[in-house]
Amino acid sequence: IKTKLPYLLQIGIPVIVNTWALTIDEHVRLIETLNKEKGIAGFEVASTCPNIVEERARASSWDPEETFRLIRAIKDVTDLSIISKSPTNVSITSFAKAAEDGGADAFHVQAGLLGLAIDINTRRSKLGDNFIVALGGPWLMPSTVRMVWQAAQVVKIPILASGGITCAEDALQCLIAGATAVQIGTH
């Protein structure tokens, strides 16, 4: 952030900052700090994967109530737009609704599949402290379209789609399913 954000803001490009933190309190402090920067249009809150961990034994991103608490806490400290990023491998409708009820301005459907890689010699995760990560790729498109359609059935806020989108036809499928916008990229 320190190297690229000032440049983008200086040349007048509004920025949506993707945020990540280990706890709700850390996320709130991060948003409060970033609120001081001019030109930031909003925050895409990464409450996805097993990132936000109040206790190491459970990932709050797998709990709709924690998603609600996170978004509500952030909305209490900023007037900027909040996009709540969905977790993977869950019932998308409960998280979309929790994000909307918490005050999110949009919901980001991020299709992914949780994965784990183990070093057979050390018998430890190849991924360091992050034992489980979200995987992506073109093969996710059918899951992304399904998740967008399901989320669109339960919320009124805009839906952003990502996960497996590689071409205009993929993007159009997501838009037809109920997305307002799409992101192209991979994990």
C-alpha positions as CSV (number, residue, x, y, z in Angstrom):
1,I,0.0,0.0,0.0
2,K,2.7,2.5,0.9
3,T,4.4,2.3,-2.5
4,K,1.5,2.3,-4.9
5,L,-1.5,3.8,-3.2
6,P,-0.1,7.4,-2.9
7,Y,0.7,7.4,-6.7
8,L,-2.8,6.2,-7.7
9,L,-4.4,8.7,-5.4
10,Q,-2.1,11.5,-6.6
11,I,-3.1,11.0,-10.3
12,G,-6.8,11.0,-9.3
13,I,-7.7,7.3,-9.7
14,P,-10.3,6.3,-7.1
15,V,-9.2,3.2,-5.4
16,I,-11.1,0.3,-3.8
17,V,-8.6,-1.2,-1.3
18,N,-8.8,-4.9,-0.6
19,T,-8.2,-5.4,3.1
20,W,-7.2,-8.4,5.1
21,A,-6.5,-8.8,8.8
22,L,-6.4,-11.6,11.4
23,T,-9.1,-10.2,13.7
24,I,-12.1,-8.0,13.6
25,D,-10.3,-5.4,15.8
26,E,-7.3,-5.4,13.4
27,H,-9.6,-4.9,10.5
28,V,-11.3,-2.0,12.1
29,R,-7.9,-0.3,13.0
30,L,-6.8,-0.9,9.3
31,I,-10.0,0.8,8.0
32,E,-9.6,3.7,10.4
33,T,-6.0,4.2,9.2
34,L,-6.9,4.0,5.6
35,N,-9.9,6.4,6.1
36,K,-7.3,9.2,6.5
37,E,-6.2,8.8,2.8
38,K,-7.9,10.9,0.2
39,G,-9.2,9.3,-2.9
40,I,-10.1,5.9,-1.5
41,A,-13.6,5.0,-2.8
42,G,-14.2,2.0,-0.6
43,F,-12.9,-1.2,0.8
44,E,-13.3,-4.8,-0.4
45,V,-13.2,-6.7,2.9
46,A,-11.5,-10.0,2.6
47,S,-13.4,-12.0,5.2
48,T,-12.7,-15.0,3.0
49,C,-10.7,-18.2,3.3
50,P,-9.6,-19.0,6.8
51,N,-8.2,-15.5,7.2
52,I,-10.1,-13.8,10.0
53,V,-9.4,-15.9,13.1
54,E,-10.5,-14.9,16.5
55,E,-9.3,-18.3,17.9
56,R,-6.9,-20.4,15.9
57,A,-9.3,-23.3,16.0
58,R,-12.0,-21.6,14.0
59,A,-12.2,-19.4,11.0
60,S,-14.9,-16.7,11.4
61,S,-15.2,-16.5,7.6
62,W,-17.1,-19.8,7.9
63,D,-19.6,-18.3,10.2
64,P,-22.3,-15.9,8.8
65,E,-22.7,-14.2,12.3
66,E,-19.0,-13.4,12.2
67,T,-19.4,-11.9,8.7
68,F,-22.2,-9.8,10.1
69,R,-20.1,-8.6,13.0
70,L,-17.1,-7.8,10.8
71,I,-19.1,-5.7,8.3
72,R,-21.1,-4.0,11.1
73,A,-17.9,-3.1,12.9
74,I,-16.4,-1.7,9.8
75,K,-19.5,0.3,8.8
76,D,-19.3,1.9,12.3
77,V,-15.9,3.5,11.4
78,T,-16.3,4.5,7.7
79,D,-18.8,6.1,5.4
80,L,-17.0,4.7,2.4
81,S,-18.4,1.8,0.3
82,I,-17.9,-1.7,1.7
83,I,-17.8,-4.8,-0.5
84,S,-17.9,-8.0,1.5
85,K,-16.0,-10.9,-0.1
86,S,-17.6,-14.3,0.2
87,P,-16.0,-17.2,1.8
88,T,-15.5,-20.5,-0.1
89,N,-17.1,-23.9,0.3
90,V,-20.1,-22.6,2.2
91,S,-23.8,-21.9,1.7
92,I,-23.5,-18.6,-0.2
93,T,-27.0,-17.3,0.6
94,S,-26.4,-17.1,4.4
95,F,-23.2,-15.1,3.9
96,A,-24.7,-12.8,1.3
97,K,-27.6,-12.0,3.6
98,A,-25.3,-11.6,6.7
99,A,-23.2,-9.1,4.7
100,E,-26.2,-7.2,3.5
101,D,-27.7,-7.1,7.0
102,G,-24.3,-6.0,8.4
103,G,-24.4,-3.0,6.1
104,A,-22.3,-4.0,3.1
105,D,-22.9,-1.9,0.0
106,A,-22.1,-4.9,-2.3
107,F,-21.3,-8.6,-2.1
108,H,-18.4,-10.2,-3.9
109,V,-19.0,-13.8,-4.9
110,Q,-15.5,-15.4,-4.9
111,A,-15.8,-19.0,-6.0
112,G,-13.0,-21.1,-4.8
113,L,-12.2,-24.5,-3.5
114,L,-10.2,-24.9,-0.3
115,G,-7.0,-26.9,-0.7
116,L,-4.1,-28.1,1.4
117,A,-0.6,-29.2,0.3
118,I,1.6,-31.3,2.6
119,D,5.3,-31.8,2.3
120,I,5.7,-35.6,2.6
121,N,9.2,-35.3,4.0
122,T,8.5,-32.9,6.8
123,R,4.8,-33.9,7.3
124,R,4.0,-30.2,7.5
125,S,2.0,-27.8,5.4
126,K,3.8,-26.5,2.3
127,L,1.7,-23.3,2.8
128,G,3.3,-22.3,6.1
129,D,0.9,-21.0,8.8
130,N,-1.9,-21.0,6.2
131,F,-2.7,-24.7,6.2
132,I,-5.7,-24.2,4.0
133,V,-5.9,-21.8,1.0
134,A,-8.5,-21.0,-1.7
135,L,-7.7,-22.3,-5.1
136,G,-9.0,-20.8,-8.4
137,G,-9.0,-21.3,-12.1
138,P,-11.3,-21.6,-15.2
139,W,-12.8,-24.8,-13.9
140,L,-14.7,-22.7,-11.3
141,M,-17.0,-21.0,-13.7
142,P,-20.1,-23.2,-13.2
143,S,-19.7,-22.8,-9.4
144,T,-19.3,-19.0,-9.8
145,V,-22.5,-18.7,-11.9
146,R,-24.4,-20.9,-9.4
147,M,-23.2,-18.8,-6.4
148,V,-24.0,-15.5,-8.1
149,W,-27.5,-16.8,-9.0
150,Q,-28.1,-18.0,-5.4
151,A,-26.9,-14.7,-3.9
152,A,-29.0,-12.7,-6.3
153,Q,-32.1,-14.5,-5.0
154,V,-31.6,-13.3,-1.4
155,V,-30.0,-9.8,-1.5
156,K,-30.8,-6.5,-3.1
157,I,-27.2,-5.1,-2.9
158,P,-25.0,-5.3,-6.0
159,I,-23.1,-8.6,-6.6
160,L,-19.6,-8.8,-8.0
161,A,-18.5,-12.1,-9.4
162,S,-15.1,-13.6,-9.7
163,G,-13.6,-17.1,-9.9
164,G,-13.0,-18.8,-13.2
165,I,-14.0,-15.9,-15.4
166,T,-11.7,-15.8,-18.4
167,C,-13.6,-14.3,-21.3
168,A,-16.6,-12.2,-22.3
169,E,-18.9,-15.2,-22.5
170,D,-18.0,-16.1,-18.8
171,A,-18.7,-12.5,-17.8
172,L,-22.0,-12.5,-19.6
173,Q,-23.1,-15.7,-17.8
174,C,-22.4,-14.1,-14.5
175,L,-24.3,-10.9,-15.5
176,I,-27.3,-13.0,-16.6
177,A,-27.2,-14.9,-13.3
178,G,-27.5,-11.6,-11.4
179,A,-24.0,-10.1,-11.1
180,T,-23.7,-6.3,-11.4
181,A,-20.0,-6.5,-12.2
182,V,-17.2,-9.1,-12.7
183,Q,-13.6,-9.4,-11.8
184,I,-11.1,-11.3,-13.9
185,G,-8.2,-12.9,-12.3
186,T,-7.1,-15.9,-10.4
187,H,-6.0,-16.9,-6.9
